[in-house]
């Protein structure tokens, strides 16, 4: 399942998106999700990355999630928080890297 995210970042929007993505994947019976956030131009603040990483880890249980986000992938805080809480997800700067991981078996 591929989901493209557009527009400007806000914490509330991020929380809503996480829940919408979870619900869409479950409704479609998908376990692998490719998020494309390349059209979200600004980075999220560190405190938001922490909060969203926690929420994503809880919401995305049972999913394998690759997030193409060149802006936030370089920092990695959201990914670190989520992975420390058990998410099977990673952030990537490019689509080929994200797809290779998403479709592969490596953790």
Phi and psi restraints in degrees (range 20) as a CNS / XPLOR table:
assign (resid 1 and name C) (resid 2 and name N)
       (resid 2 and name CA) (resid 2 and name C) 1.0 -113.9 20.0 2
assign (resid 2 and name N) (resid 2 and name CA)
       (resid 2 and name C) (resid 3 and name N) 1.0 131.3 20.0 2
assign (resid 2 and name C) (resid 3 and name N)
       (resid 3 and name CA) (resid 3 and name C) 1.0 -127.6 20.0 2
assign (resid 3 and name N) (resid 3 and name CA)
       (resid 3 and name C) (resid 4 and name N) 1.0 125.1 20.0 2
assign (resid 3 and name C) (resid 4 and name N)
       (resid 4 and name CA) (resid 4 and name C) 1.0 -103.8 20.0 2
assign (resid 4 and name N) (resid 4 and name CA)
       (resid 4 and name C) (resid 5 and name N) 1.0 129.6 20.0 2
assign (resid 4 and name C) (resid 5 and name N)
       (resid 5 and name CA) (resid 5 and name C) 1.0 -109.3 20.0 2
assign (resid 5 and name N) (resid 5 and name CA)
       (resid 5 and name C) (resid 6 and name N) 1.0 129.0 20.0 2
assign (resid 5 and name C) (resid 6 and name N)
       (resid 6 and name CA) (resid 6 and name C) 1.0 -121.6 20.0 2
assign (resid 6 and name N) (resid 6 and name CA)
       (resid 6 and name C) (resid 7 and name N) 1.0 163.4 20.0 2
assign (resid 6 and name C) (resid 7 and name N)
       (resid 7 and name CA) (resid 7 and name C) 1.0 97.9 20.0 2
assign (resid 7 and name N) (resid 7 and name CA)
       (resid 7 and name C) (resid 8 and name N) 1.0 -170.8 20.0 2
assign (resid 7 and name C) (resid 8 and name N)
       (resid 8 and name CA) (resid 8 and name C) 1.0 -90.9 20.0 2
assign (resid 8 and name N) (resid 8 and name CA)
       (resid 8 and name C) (resid 9 and name N) 1.0 151.1 20.0 2
assign (resid 8 and name C) (resid 9 and name N)
       (resid 9 and name CA) (resid 9 and name C) 1.0 -81.0 20.0 2
assign (resid 9 and name N) (resid 9 and name CA)
       (resid 9 and name C) (resid 10 and name N) 1.0 141.2 20.0 2
assign (resid 9 and name C) (resid 10 and name N)
       (resid 10 and name CA) (resid 10 and name C) 1.0 -150.4 20.0 2
assign (resid 10 and name N) (resid 10 and name CA)
       (resid 10 and name C) (resid 11 and name N) 1.0 154.4 20.0 2
assign (resid 10 and name C) (resid 11 and name N)
       (resid 11 and name CA) (resid 11 and name C) 1.0 -61.3 20.0 2
assign (resid 11 and name N) (resid 11 and name CA)
       (resid 11 and name C) (resid 12 and name N) 1.0 -45.3 20.0 2
assign (resid 11 and name C) (resid 12 and name N)
       (resid 12 and name CA) (resid 12 and name C) 1.0 -62.2 20.0 2
assign (resid 12 and name N) (resid 12 and name CA)
       (resid 12 and name C) (resid 13 and name N) 1.0 -41.7 20.0 2
assign (resid 12 and name C) (resid 13 and name N)
       (resid 13 and name CA) (resid 13 and name C) 1.0 -63.2 20.0 2
assign (resid 13 and name N) (resid 13 and name CA)
       (resid 13 and name C) (resid 14 and name N) 1.0 -41.1 20.0 2
assign (resid 13 and name C) (resid 14 and name N)
       (resid 14 and name CA) (resid 14 and name C) 1.0 -60.5 20.0 2
assign (resid 14 and name N) (resid 14 and name CA)
       (resid 14 and name C) (resid 15 and name N) 1.0 -43.2 20.0 2
assign (resid 14 and name C) (resid 15 and name N)
       (resid 15 and name CA) (resid 15 and name C) 1.0 -63.2 20.0 2
assign (resid 15 and name N) (resid 15 and name CA)
       (resid 15 and name C) (resid 16 and name N) 1.0 -44.1 20.0 2
assign (resid 15 and name C) (resid 16 and name N)
       (resid 16 and name CA) (resid 16 and name C) 1.0 -62.6 20.0 2
assign (resid 16 and name N) (resid 16 and name CA)
       (resid 16 and name C) (resid 17 and name N) 1.0 -42.3 20.0 2
assign (resid 16 and name C) (resid 17 and name N)
       (resid 17 and name CA) (resid 17 and name C) 1.0 -62.7 20.0 2
assign (resid 17 and name N) (resid 17 and name CA)
       (resid 17 and name C) (resid 18 and name N) 1.0 -42.4 20.0 2
assign (resid 17 and name C) (resid 18 and name N)
       (resid 18 and name CA) (resid 18 and name C) 1.0 -58.1 20.0 2
assign (resid 18 and name N) (resid 18 and name CA)
       (resid 18 and name C) (resid 19 and name N) 1.0 -45.2 20.0 2
assign (resid 18 and name C) (resid 19 and name N)
       (resid 19 and name CA) (resid 19 and name C) 1.0 -68.4 20.0 2
assign (resid 19 and name N) (resid 19 and name CA)
       (resid 19 and name C) (resid 20 and name N) 1.0 -39.5 20.0 2
assign (resid 19 and name C) (resid 20 and name N)
       (resid 20 and name CA) (resid 20 and name C) 1.0 -64.3 20.0 2
assign (resid 20 and name N) (resid 20 and name CA)
       (resid 20 and name C) (resid 21 and name N) 1.0 -40.9 20.0 2
assign (resid 20 and name C) (resid 21 and name N)
       (resid 21 and name CA) (resid 21 and name C) 1.0 -64.0 20.0 2
assign (resid 21 and name N) (resid 21 and name CA)
       (resid 21 and name C) (resid 22 and name N) 1.0 -45.9 20.0 2
assign (resid 21 and name C) (resid 22 and name N)
       (resid 22 and name CA) (resid 22 and name C) 1.0 -57.9 20.0 2
assign (resid 22 and name N) (resid 22 and name CA)
       (resid 22 and name C) (resid 23 and name N) 1.0 -47.9 20.0 2
assign (resid 22 and name C) (resid 23 and name N)
       (resid 23 and name CA) (resid 23 and name C) 1.0 -64.8 20.0 2
assign (resid 23 and name N) (resid 23 and name CA)
       (resid 23 and name C) (resid 24 and name N) 1.0 -40.2 20.0 2
assign (resid 23 and name C) (resid 24 and name N)
       (resid 24 and name CA) (resid 24 and name C) 1.0 -65.9 20.0 2
assign (resid 24 and name N) (resid 24 and name CA)
       (resid 24 and name C) (resid 25 and name N) 1.0 -42.3 20.0 2
assign (resid 24 and name C) (resid 25 and name N)
       (resid 25 and name CA) (resid 25 and name C) 1.0 -64.2 20.0 2
assign (resid 25 and name N) (resid 25 and name CA)
       (resid 25 and name C) (resid 26 and name N) 1.0 -43.6 20.0 2
assign (resid 25 and name C) (resid 26 and name N)
       (resid 26 and name CA) (resid 26 and name C) 1.0 -65.6 20.0 2
assign (resid 26 and name N) (resid 26 and name CA)
       (resid 26 and name C) (resid 27 and name N) 1.0 -43.3 20.0 2
assign (resid 26 and name C) (resid 27 and name N)
       (resid 27 and name CA) (resid 27 and name C) 1.0 -62.9 20.0 2
assign (resid 27 and name N) (resid 27 and name CA)
       (resid 27 and name C) (resid 28 and name N) 1.0 -33.6 20.0 2
assign (resid 27 and name C) (resid 28 and name N)
       (resid 28 and name CA) (resid 28 and name C) 1.0 -88.9 20.0 2
assign (resid 28 and name N) (resid 28 and name CA)
       (resid 28 and name C) (resid 29 and name N) 1.0 -5.3 20.0 2
assign (resid 28 and name C) (resid 29 and name N)
       (resid 29 and name CA) (resid 29 and name C) 1.0 71.0 20.0 2
assign (resid 29 and name N) (resid 29 and name CA)
       (resid 29 and name C) (resid 30 and name N) 1.0 28.5 20.0 2
assign (resid 29 and name C) (resid 30 and name N)
       (resid 30 and name CA) (resid 30 and name C) 1.0 -97.7 20.0 2
assign (resid 30 and name N) (resid 30 and name CA)
       (resid 30 and name C) (resid 31 and name N) 1.0 145.9 20.0 2
assign (resid 30 and name C) (resid 31 and name N)
       (resid 31 and name CA) (resid 31 and name C) 1.0 -115.7 20.0 2
assign (resid 31 and name N) (resid 31 and name CA)
       (resid 31 and name C) (resid 32 and name N) 1.0 -9.0 20.0 2
assign (resid 31 and name C) (resid 32 and name N)
       (resid 32 and name CA) (resid 32 and name C) 1.0 -121.2 20.0 2
assign (resid 32 and name N) (resid 32 and name CA)
       (resid 32 and name C) (resid 33 and name N) 1.0 129.9 20.0 2
assign (resid 32 and name C) (resid 33 and name N)
       (resid 33 and name CA) (resid 33 and name C) 1.0 -131.0 20.0 2
assign (resid 33 and name N) (resid 33 and name CA)
       (resid 33 and name C) (resid 34 and name N) 1.0 131.3 20.0 2
assign (resid 33 and name C) (resid 34 and name N)
       (resid 34 and name CA) (resid 34 and name C) 1.0 -107.1 20.0 2
assign (resid 34 and name N) (resid 34 and name CA)
       (resid 34 and name C) (resid 35 and name N) 1.0 116.2 20.0 2
assign (resid 34 and name C) (resid 35 and name N)
       (resid 35 and name CA) (resid 35 and name C) 1.0 -99.3 20.0 2
assign (resid 35 and name N) (resid 35 and name CA)
       (resid 35 and name C) (resid 36 and name N) 1.0 131.2 20.0 2
assign (resid 35 and name C) (resid 36 and name N)
       (resid 36 and name CA) (resid 36 and name C) 1.0 -116.1 20.0 2
assign (resid 36 and name N) (resid 36 and name CA)
       (resid 36 and name C) (resid 37 and name N) 1.0 100.9 20.0 2
assign (resid 36 and name C) (resid 37 and name N)
       (resid 37 and name CA) (resid 37 and name C) 1.0 -107.2 20.0 2
assign (resid 37 and name N) (resid 37 and name CA)
       (resid 37 and name C) (resid 38 and name N) 1.0 24.4 20.0 2
assign (resid 37 and name C) (resid 38 and name N)
       (resid 38 and name CA) (resid 38 and name C) 1.0 -66.6 20.0 2
assign (resid 38 and name N) (resid 38 and name CA)
       (resid 38 and name C) (resid 39 and name N) 1.0 -19.6 20.0 2
assign (resid 38 and name C) (resid 39 and name N)
       (resid 39 and name CA) (resid 39 and name C) 1.0 -93.8 20.0 2
assign (resid 39 and name N) (resid 39 and name CA)
       (resid 39 and name C) (resid 40 and name N) 1.0 12.0 20.0 2
assign (resid 39 and name C) (resid 40 and name N)
       (resid 40 and name CA) (resid 40 and name C) 1.0 -103.3 20.0 2
assign (resid 40 and name N) (resid 40 and name CA)
       (resid 40 and name C) (resid 41 and name N) 1.0 103.4 20.0 2
assign (resid 40 and name C) (resid 41 and name N)
       (resid 41 and name CA) (resid 41 and name C) 1.0 -74.8 20.0 2
assign (resid 41 and name N) (resid 41 and name CA)
       (resid 41 and name C) (resid 42 and name N) 1.0 -28.4 20.0 2
assign (resid 41 and name C) (resid 42 and name N)
       (resid 42 and name CA) (resid 42 and name C) 1.0 -103.4 20.0 2
assign (resid 42 and name N) (resid 42 and name CA)
       (resid 42 and name C) (resid 43 and name N) 1.0 147.7 20.0 2
assign (resid 42 and name C) (resid 43 and name N)
       (resid 43 and name CA) (resid 43 and name C) 1.0 -73.7 20.0 2
assign (resid 43 and name N) (resid 43 and name CA)
       (resid 43 and name C) (resid 44 and name N) 1.0 155.4 20.0 2
assign (resid 43 and name C) (resid 44 and name N)
       (resid 44 and name CA) (resid 44 and name C) 1.0 -85.1 20.0 2
assign (resid 44 and name N) (resid 44 and name CA)
       (resid 44 and name C) (resid 45 and name N) 1.0 145.7 20.0 2
assign (resid 44 and name C) (resid 45 and name N)
       (resid 45 and name CA) (resid 45 and name C) 1.0 -61.7 20.0 2
assign (resid 45 and name N) (resid 45 and name CA)
       (resid 45 and name C) (resid 46 and name N) 1.0 153.2 20.0 2
assign (resid 45 and name C) (resid 46 and name N)
       (resid 46 and name CA) (resid 46 and name C) 1.0 -57.7 20.0 2
assign (resid 46 and name N) (resid 46 and name CA)
       (resid 46 and name C) (resid 47 and name N) 1.0 -41.2 20.0 2
assign (resid 46 and name C) (resid 47 and name N)
       (resid 47 and name CA) (resid 47 and name C) 1.0 -64.6 20.0 2
assign (resid 47 and name N) (resid 47 and name CA)
       (resid 47 and name C) (resid 48 and name N) 1.0 -35.4 20.0 2
assign (resid 47 and name C) (resid 48 and name N)
       (resid 48 and name CA) (resid 48 and name C) 1.0 -70.0 20.0 2
assign (resid 48 and name N) (resid 48 and name CA)
       (resid 48 and name C) (resid 49 and name N) 1.0 -39.6 20.0 2
assign (resid 48 and name C) (resid 49 and name N)
       (resid 49 and name CA) (resid 49 and name C) 1.0 -59.6 20.0 2
assign (resid 49 and name N) (resid 49 and name CA)
       (resid 49 and name C) (resid 50 and name N) 1.0 -39.1 20.0 2
assign (resid 49 and name C) (resid 50 and name N)
       (resid 50 and name CA) (resid 50 and name C) 1.0 -64.0 20.0 2
assign (resid 50 and name N) (resid 50 and name CA)
       (resid 50 and name C) (resid 51 and name N) 1.0 -50.2 20.0 2
assign (resid 50 and name C) (resid 51 and name N)
       (resid 51 and name CA) (resid 51 and name C) 1.0 -62.2 20.0 2
assign (resid 51 and name N) (resid 51 and name CA)
       (resid 51 and name C) (resid 52 and name N) 1.0 -44.9 20.0 2
assign (resid 51 and name C) (resid 52 and name N)
       (resid 52 and name CA) (resid 52 and name C) 1.0 -70.3 20.0 2
assign (resid 52 and name N) (resid 52 and name CA)
       (resid 52 and name C) (resid 53 and name N) 1.0 -33.3 20.0 2
assign (resid 52 and name C) (resid 53 and name N)
       (resid 53 and name CA) (resid 53 and name C) 1.0 -62.1 20.0 2
assign (resid 53 and name N) (resid 53 and name CA)
       (resid 53 and name C) (resid 54 and name N) 1.0 -41.6 20.0 2
assign (resid 53 and name C) (resid 54 and name N)
       (resid 54 and name CA) (resid 54 and name C) 1.0 -64.6 20.0 2
assign (resid 54 and name N) (resid 54 and name CA)
       (resid 54 and name C) (resid 55 and name N) 1.0 -46.4 20.0 2
assign (resid 54 and name C) (resid 55 and name N)
       (resid 55 and name CA) (resid 55 and name C) 1.0 -64.2 20.0 2
assign (resid 55 and name N) (resid 55 and name CA)
       (resid 55 and name C) (resid 56 and name N) 1.0 -42.9 20.0 2
assign (resid 55 and name C) (resid 56 and name N)
       (resid 56 and name CA) (resid 56 and name C) 1.0 -62.4 20.0 2
assign (resid 56 and name N) (resid 56 and name CA)
       (resid 56 and name C) (resid 57 and name N) 1.0 -41.0 20.0 2
assign (resid 56 and name C) (resid 57 and name N)
       (resid 57 and name CA) (resid 57 and name C) 1.0 -60.1 20.0 2
assign (resid 57 and name N) (resid 57 and name CA)
       (resid 57 and name C) (resid 58 and name N) 1.0 -39.2 20.0 2
assign (resid 57 and name C) (resid 58 and name N)
       (resid 58 and name CA) (resid 58 and name C) 1.0 -74.3 20.0 2
assign (resid 58 and name N) (resid 58 and name CA)
       (resid 58 and name C) (resid 59 and name N) 1.0 -46.8 20.0 2
assign (resid 58 and name C) (resid 59 and name N)
       (resid 59 and name CA) (resid 59 and name C) 1.0 -70.2 20.0 2
assign (resid 59 and name N) (resid 59 and name CA)
       (resid 59 and name C) (resid 60 and name N) 1.0 -33.2 20.0 2
assign (resid 59 and name C) (resid 60 and name N)
       (resid 60 and name CA) (resid 60 and name C) 1.0 -96.8 20.0 2
assign (resid 60 and name N) (resid 60 and name CA)
       (resid 60 and name C) (resid 61 and name N) 1.0 17.9 20.0 2
assign (resid 60 and name C) (resid 61 and name N)
       (resid 61 and name CA) (resid 61 and name C) 1.0 -57.8 20.0 2
assign (resid 61 and name N) (resid 61 and name CA)
       (resid 61 and name C) (resid 62 and name N) 1.0 134.4 20.0 2
assign (resid 61 and name C) (resid 62 and name N)
       (resid 62 and name CA) (resid 62 and name C) 1.0 86.9 20.0 2
assign (resid 62 and name N) (resid 62 and name CA)
       (resid 62 and name C) (resid 63 and name N) 1.0 -2.8 20.0 2
assign (resid 62 and name C) (resid 63 and name N)
       (resid 63 and name CA) (resid 63 and name C) 1.0 -112.2 20.0 2
assign (resid 63 and name N) (resid 63 and name CA)
       (resid 63 and name C) (resid 64 and name N) 1.0 152.9 20.0 2
assign (resid 63 and name C) (resid 64 and name N)
       (resid 64 and name CA) (resid 64 and name C) 1.0 -108.7 20.0 2
assign (resid 64 and name N) (resid 64 and name CA)
       (resid 64 and name C) (resid 65 and name N) 1.0 118.8 20.0 2
assign (resid 64 and name C) (resid 65 and name N)
       (resid 65 and name CA) (resid 65 and name C) 1.0 -124.7 20.0 2
assign (resid 65 and name N) (resid 65 and name CA)
       (resid 65 and name C) (resid 66 and name N) 1.0 123.8 20.0 2
assign (resid 65 and name C) (resid 66 and name N)
       (resid 66 and name CA) (resid 66 and name C) 1.0 -111.1 20.0 2
assign (resid 66 and name N) (resid 66 and name CA)
       (resid 66 and name C) (resid 67 and name N) 1.0 128.9 20.0 2
assign (resid 66 and name C) (resid 67 and name N)
       (resid 67 and name CA) (resid 67 and name C) 1.0 -116.3 20.0 2
assign (resid 67 and name N) (resid 67 and name CA)
       (resid 67 and name C) (resid 68 and name N) 1.0 115.4 20.0 2
assign (resid 67 and name C) (resid 68 and name N)
       (resid 68 and name CA) (resid 68 and name C) 1.0 -86.8 20.0 2
assign (resid 68 and name N) (resid 68 and name CA)
       (resid 68 and name C) (resid 69 and name N) 1.0 107.9 20.0 2
assign (resid 68 and name C) (resid 69 and name N)
       (resid 69 and name CA) (resid 69 and name C) 1.0 -150.5 20.0 2
assign (resid 69 and name N) (resid 69 and name CA)
       (resid 69 and name C) (resid 70 and name N) 1.0 84.2 20.0 2
assign (resid 69 and name C) (resid 70 and name N)
       (resid 70 and name CA) (resid 70 and name C) 1.0 -61.4 20.0 2
assign (resid 70 and name N) (resid 70 and name CA)
       (resid 70 and name C) (resid 71 and name N) 1.0 -27.2 20.0 2
assign (resid 70 and name C) (resid 71 and name N)
       (resid 71 and name CA) (resid 71 and name C) 1.0 -71.6 20.0 2
assign (resid 71 and name N) (resid 71 and name CA)
       (resid 71 and name C) (resid 72 and name N) 1.0 -49.0 20.0 2
assign (resid 71 and name C) (resid 72 and name N)
       (resid 72 and name CA) (resid 72 and name C) 1.0 -91.6 20.0 2
assign (resid 72 and name N) (resid 72 and name CA)
       (resid 72 and name C) (resid 73 and name N) 1.0 -15.9 20.0 2
assign (resid 72 and name C) (resid 73 and name N)
       (resid 73 and name CA) (resid 73 and name C) 1.0 -65.7 20.0 2
assign (resid 73 and name N) (resid 73 and name CA)
       (resid 73 and name C) (resid 74 and name N) 1.0 -30.1 20.0 2
assign (resid 73 and name C) (resid 74 and name N)
       (resid 74 and name CA) (resid 74 and name C) 1.0 -69.0 20.0 2
assign (resid 74 and name N) (resid 74 and name CA)
       (resid 74 and name C) (resid 75 and name N) 1.0 -31.2 20.0 2
assign (resid 74 and name C) (resid 75 and name N)
       (resid 75 and name CA) (resid 75 and name C) 1.0 -81.2 20.0 2
assign (resid 75 and name N) (resid 75 and name CA)
       (resid 75 and name C) (resid 76 and name N) 1.0 -50.5 20.0 2
assign (resid 75 and name C) (resid 76 and name N)
       (resid 76 and name CA) (resid 76 and name C) 1.0 78.4 20.0 2
assign (resid 76 and name N) (resid 76 and name CA)
       (resid 76 and name C) (resid 77 and name N) 1.0 5.6 20.0 2
assign (resid 76 and name C) (resid 77 and name N)
       (resid 77 and name CA) (resid 77 and name C) 1.0 -63.3 20.0 2
assign (resid 77 and name N) (resid 77 and name CA)
       (resid 77 and name C) (resid 78 and name N) 1.0 -47.6 20.0 2
assign (resid 77 and name C) (resid 78 and name N)
       (resid 78 and name CA) (resid 78 and name C) 1.0 -60.1 20.0 2
assign (resid 78 and name N) (resid 78 and name CA)
       (resid 78 and name C) (resid 79 and name N) 1.0 -41.9 20.0 2
assign (resid 78 and name C) (resid 79 and name N)
       (resid 79 and name CA) (resid 79 and name C) 1.0 -64.2 20.0 2
assign (resid 79 and name N) (resid 79 and name CA)
       (resid 79 and name C) (resid 80 and name N) 1.0 -44.2 20.0 2
assign (resid 79 and name C) (resid 80 and name N)
       (resid 80 and name CA) (resid 80 and name C) 1.0 -61.1 20.0 2
assign (resid 80 and name N) (resid 80 and name CA)
       (resid 80 and name C) (resid 81 and name N) 1.0 -45.9 20.0 2
assign (resid 80 and name C) (resid 81 and name N)
       (resid 81 and name CA) (resid 81 and name C) 1.0 -60.4 20.0 2
assign (resid 81 and name N) (resid 81 and name CA)
       (resid 81 and name C) (resid 82 and name N) 1.0 -48.1 20.0 2
assign (resid 81 and name C) (resid 82 and name N)
       (resid 82 and name CA) (resid 82 and name C) 1.0 -64.9 20.0 2
assign (resid 82 and name N) (resid 82 and name CA)
       (resid 82 and name C) (resid 83 and name N) 1.0 -43.1 20.0 2
assign (resid 82 and name C) (resid 83 and name N)
       (resid 83 and name CA) (resid 83 and name C) 1.0 -67.1 20.0 2
assign (resid 83 and name N) (resid 83 and name CA)
       (resid 83 and name C) (resid 84 and name N) 1.0 -35.5 20.0 2
assign (resid 83 and name C) (resid 84 and name N)
       (resid 84 and name CA) (resid 84 and name C) 1.0 -65.6 20.0 2
assign (resid 84 and name N) (resid 84 and name CA)
       (resid 84 and name C) (resid 85 and name N) 1.0 -18.0 20.0 2
assign (resid 84 and name C) (resid 85 and name N)
       (resid 85 and name CA) (resid 85 and name C) 1.0 -106.9 20.0 2
assign (resid 85 and name N) (resid 85 and name CA)
       (resid 85 and name C) (resid 86 and name N) 1.0 12.6 20.0 2
assign (resid 85 and name C) (resid 86 and name N)
       (resid 86 and name CA) (resid 86 and name C) 1.0 99.6 20.0 2
assign (resid 86 and name N) (resid 86 and name CA)
       (resid 86 and name C) (resid 87 and name N) 1.0 5.3 20.0 2
assign (resid 86 and name C) (resid 87 and name N)
       (resid 87 and name CA) (resid 87 and name C) 1.0 -68.0 20.0 2
assign (resid 87 and name N) (resid 87 and name CA)
       (resid 87 and name C) (resid 88 and name N) 1.0 144.6 20.0 2
assign (resid 87 and name C) (resid 88 and name N)
       (resid 88 and name CA) (resid 88 and name C) 1.0 -98.3 20.0 2
assign (resid 88 and name N) (resid 88 and name CA)
       (resid 88 and name C) (resid 89 and name N) 1.0 74.0 20.0 2
assign (resid 88 and name C) (resid 89 and name N)
       (resid 89 and name CA) (resid 89 and name C) 1.0 -151.3 20.0 2
assign (resid 89 and name N) (resid 89 and name CA)
       (resid 89 and name C) (resid 90 and name N) 1.0 156.4 20.0 2
assign (resid 89 and name C) (resid 90 and name N)
       (resid 90 and name CA) (resid 90 and name C) 1.0 -144.7 20.0 2
assign (resid 90 and name N) (resid 90 and name CA)
       (resid 90 and name C) (resid 91 and name N) 1.0 156.4 20.0 2
assign (resid 90 and name C) (resid 91 and name N)
       (resid 91 and name CA) (resid 91 and name C) 1.0 -108.9 20.0 2
assign (resid 91 and name N) (resid 91 and name CA)
       (resid 91 and name C) (resid 92 and name N) 1.0 142.1 20.0 2
assign (resid 91 and name C) (resid 92 and name N)
       (resid 92 and name CA) (resid 92 and name C) 1.0 -134.7 20.0 2
assign (resid 92 and name N) (resid 92 and name CA)
       (resid 92 and name C) (resid 93 and name N) 1.0 153.8 20.0 2
assign (resid 92 and name C) (resid 93 and name N)
       (resid 93 and name CA) (resid 93 and name C) 1.0 -86.3 20.0 2
assign (resid 93 and name N) (resid 93 and name CA)
       (resid 93 and name C) (resid 94 and name N) 1.0 -19.5 20.0 2
assign (resid 93 and name C) (resid 94 and name N)
       (resid 94 and name CA) (resid 94 and name C) 1.0 -136.4 20.0 2
assign (resid 94 and name N) (resid 94 and name CA)
       (resid 94 and name C) (resid 95 and name N) 1.0 155.5 20.0 2
assign (resid 94 and name C) (resid 95 and name N)
       (resid 95 and name CA) (resid 95 and name C) 1.0 -67.0 20.0 2
assign (resid 95 and name N) (resid 95 and name CA)
       (resid 95 and name C) (resid 96 and name N) 1.0 -43.5 20.0 2
assign (resid 95 and name C) (resid 96 and name N)
       (resid 96 and name CA) (resid 96 and name C) 1.0 -58.0 20.0 2
assign (resid 96 and name N) (resid 96 and name CA)
       (resid 96 and name C) (resid 97 and name N) 1.0 -41.0 20.0 2
assign (resid 96 and name C) (resid 97 and name N)
       (resid 97 and name CA) (resid 97 and name C) 1.0 -63.2 20.0 2
assign (resid 97 and name N) (resid 97 and name CA)
       (resid 97 and name C) (resid 98 and name N) 1.0 -45.1 20.0 2
assign (resid 97 and name C) (resid 98 and name N)
       (resid 98 and name CA) (resid 98 and name C) 1.0 -62.2 20.0 2
assign (resid 98 and name N) (resid 98 and name CA)
       (resid 98 and name C) (resid 99 and name N) 1.0 -45.7 20.0 2
assign (resid 98 and name C) (resid 99 and name N)
       (resid 99 and name CA) (resid 99 and name C) 1.0 -65.9 20.0 2
assign (resid 99 and name N) (resid 99 and name CA)
       (resid 99 and name C) (resid 100 and name N) 1.0 -40.6 20.0 2
assign (resid 99 and name C) (resid 100 and name N)
       (resid 100 and name CA) (resid 100 and name C) 1.0 -60.1 20.0 2
assign (resid 100 and name N) (resid 100 and name CA)
       (resid 100 and name C) (resid 101 and name N) 1.0 -43.6 20.0 2
assign (resid 100 and name C) (resid 101 and name N)
       (resid 101 and name CA) (resid 101 and name C) 1.0 -70.2 20.0 2
assign (resid 101 and name N) (resid 101 and name CA)
       (resid 101 and name C) (resid 102 and name N) 1.0 -46.3 20.0 2
assign (resid 101 and name C) (resid 102 and name N)
       (resid 102 and name CA) (resid 102 and name C) 1.0 -60.4 20.0 2
assign (resid 102 and name N) (resid 102 and name CA)
       (resid 102 and name C) (resid 103 and name N) 1.0 -41.2 20.0 2
assign (resid 102 and name C) (resid 103 and name N)
       (resid 103 and name CA) (resid 103 and name C) 1.0 -88.4 20.0 2
assign (resid 103 and name N) (resid 103 and name CA)
       (resid 103 and name C) (resid 104 and name N) 1.0 -10.0 20.0 2
assign (resid 103 and name C) (resid 104 and name N)
       (resid 104 and name CA) (resid 104 and name C) 1.0 -88.6 20.0 2
assign (resid 104 and name N) (resid 104 and name CA)
       (resid 104 and name C) (resid 105 and name N) 1.0 -169.5 20.0 2
assign (resid 104 and name C) (resid 105 and name N)
       (resid 105 and name CA) (resid 105 and name C) 1.0 -112.7 20.0 2
assign (resid 105 and name N) (resid 105 and name CA)
       (resid 105 and name C) (resid 106 and name N) 1.0 -7.2 20.0 2
assign (resid 105 and name C) (resid 106 and name N)
       (resid 106 and name CA) (resid 106 and name C) 1.0 -66.6 20.0 2
assign (resid 106 and name N) (resid 106 and name CA)
       (resid 106 and name C) (resid 107 and name N) 1.0 143.8 20.0 2
